[in-house]
Amino acid sequence: MKSLDLAKGGLHTQFSRPSWRSHIDKWLDAWMTSPAFYRWAIGNPITRWITRRRAAQLFQVMAGFVHSQVLLTCVRLRLLESLREGPQTLDALSQSCHMNPAAMQRLLHAAVSLRLLELRGPQLYGLGALGAPVAADVGLRLMIEHNAVLYEDMRDTLALLRDEMQPHMQAYWPYMNGDKPPSWEADKVARYSELMSNSQRFVIEELLASYDFSQHRCVMDVGGGQGGWITALGQHHSDVQLMLFDLPPVAALAKARFEANGLGARATAHGGSFISDPLPKGADLVTLVRVAHDHPDATVKALLKSIFQALPTGGMLLLAEPMAEATGAHSVGDAYFHFYLLAMGSGRLRSPQELKNLLAEAGFASVVDVANPMPLHTRLLLAQKN
Ligand SMILES: C[S@@+](CC[C@H](N)C(=O)[O-])C[C@H]1O[C@@H](n2cnc3c(N)ncnc32)[C@H](O)[C@@H]1O
């Protein structure tokens, strides 16, 4: 059961708070929830500033579902892409979006308030600071559209948490329905592989910026999808041999990509299931990018052992995926990834320490964090086989 797996994994079990804090916490909880507190907090300039900031943050949390739907609407209308060419008037936008001017203006005002758009003159709208990256990146736009599946599953979050519904997200990811070739239908496999490939750009930037791959002779990407990462690696490091392992229909897509990019002689794509097949040997570095979080602990343990066996002594594993904050607080992506992975099926967001424990159980002697510029997209762990 999903919930049991998360509880057993003990996301917050490493977190401890000194016992003396509990008395202070109890007093603070009572004070901050009393009507007198609010009156006091807005009554003087310093606490008023903190209260205003917290009220704004809480409002953002409460209204988040509206904000994400405004973003989705802008993406579906191709509004942000069209403003890349330059600002447009309300009339022009209402005509191209087939919407009456009053409705269009409502959407535009909402998008300006979220900094997706910017007012550039009377009734003239251009790209805003948060709209520009969306306009520039097809992967981001595809993920925003794909999030509609998660939105559907979160209509009844209680049923989702209690395992009382069949999430749409599980149907989207065919490998969540068992380790069986019939469930790997070509169109479904191609659909998610395309999404992964398009959304991988930011992760590829993190990998290339954070680790020196030229020290390796041969790199194998396990669960490598259509081969976007391995292709980029091959283009940056011309001396490295390249391997990829994924489900047979996905490996076939990767093979075609390698050939199309002139890497046919240097890159091999191996089809199989890491649940039931051994991994090919030959690489001195394995990369595991956005794969472990899809699977329950038992599968991840077996996969890490299988990688350990495929590596030579001294070989390395670089694991890259979003990871949970140890205390769960102040993390930008945790709430999203916890629920995405719940809807997807049997995986979960793990903290770096939980992944280090799984790597140690698989036999890896040393595991270290690798610092990277944007931990929101992914964090990195490097493990070595001694
Ligand atoms: C979330 S995608 C990540 C793809 C790619 N690494 C990336 O970051 O874009 C997970 C990948 O693991 C592959 N996968 C899932 N189960 C697998 C299995 N049992 N054996 C081999 N590959 C599997 C999927 O086909 C998919 O390509």
The ligand as an SDF file (V2000), in Angstrom:
LIG
                    3D

 27 29  0  0  0  0  0  0  0  0999 V2000
   10.3800    9.2050  -15.3390 C   0  0  0  0  0  0  0  0  0  0  0  0
   11.1260    8.4600  -16.7090 S   0  0  0  0  0  0  0  0  0  0  0  0
   12.7170    9.2340  -16.7660 C   0  0  0  0  0  0  0  0  0  0  0  0
   13.3670    9.1240  -18.1050 C   0  0  0  0  0  0  0  0  0  0  0  0
   14.7180    9.8650  -18.1870 C   0  0  0  0  0  0  0  0  0  0  0  0
   15.6970    9.2850  -17.3280 N   0  0  0  0  0  0  0  0  0  0  0  0
   14.5160   11.3340  -17.8960 C   0  0  0  0  0  0  0  0  0  0  0  0
   14.9770   11.8400  -16.8840 O   0  0  0  0  0  0  0  0  0  0  0  0
   13.8530   12.0020  -18.7210 O   0  0  0  0  0  0  0  0  0  0  0  0
   11.5170    6.8290  -16.1280 C   0  0  0  0  0  0  0  0  0  0  0  0
   12.1390    5.9220  -17.1710 C   0  0  0  0  0  0  0  0  0  0  0  0
   12.3340    4.6330  -16.5840 O   0  0  0  0  0  0  0  0  0  0  0  0
   11.9540    3.6590  -17.5140 C   0  0  0  0  0  0  0  0  0  0  0  0
   11.5410    2.4210  -16.8200 N   0  0  0  0  0  0  0  0  0  0  0  0
   10.4950    2.2710  -15.9740 C   0  0  0  0  0  0  0  0  0  0  0  0
   10.4160    0.9940  -15.5490 N   0  0  0  0  0  0  0  0  0  0  0  0
   11.4290    0.3340  -16.1440 C   0  0  0  0  0  0  0  0  0  0  0  0
   11.8840   -1.0150  -16.1060 C   0  0  0  0  0  0  0  0  0  0  0  0
   11.2530   -1.9240  -15.3700 N   0  0  0  0  0  0  0  0  0  0  0  0
   12.9850   -1.3420  -16.8160 N   0  0  0  0  0  0  0  0  0  0  0  0
   13.6360   -0.4110  -17.5830 C   0  0  0  0  0  0  0  0  0  0  0  0
   13.2500    0.8760  -17.6520 N   0  0  0  0  0  0  0  0  0  0  0  0
   12.1650    1.2430  -16.9590 C   0  0  0  0  0  0  0  0  0  0  0  0
   10.7940    4.2870  -18.2660 C   0  0  0  0  0  0  0  0  0  0  0  0
   10.5390    3.6680  -19.5150 O   0  0  0  0  0  0  0  0  0  0  0  0
   11.2550    5.7160  -18.3840 C   0  0  0  0  0  0  0  0  0  0  0  0
   11.9890    5.9420  -19.5540 O   0  0  0  0  0  0  0  0  0  0  0  0
  1  2  1  0
  2  3  1  0
  2 10  1  0
  3  4  1  0
  4  5  1  0
  5  6  1  0
  5  7  1  0
  7  8  2  0
  7  9  1  0
 10 11  1  0
 11 12  1  0
 11 26  1  0
 12 13  1  0
 13 14  1  0
 13 24  1  0
 14 15  1  0
 14 23  1  0
 15 16  2  0
 16 17  1  0
 17 18  1  0
 17 23  2  0
 18 19  1  0
 18 20  2  0
 20 21  1  0
 21 22  2  0
 22 23  1  0
 24 25  1  0
 24 26  1  0
 26 27  1  0
M  CHG  2   2   1   9  -1
M  END
$$$$
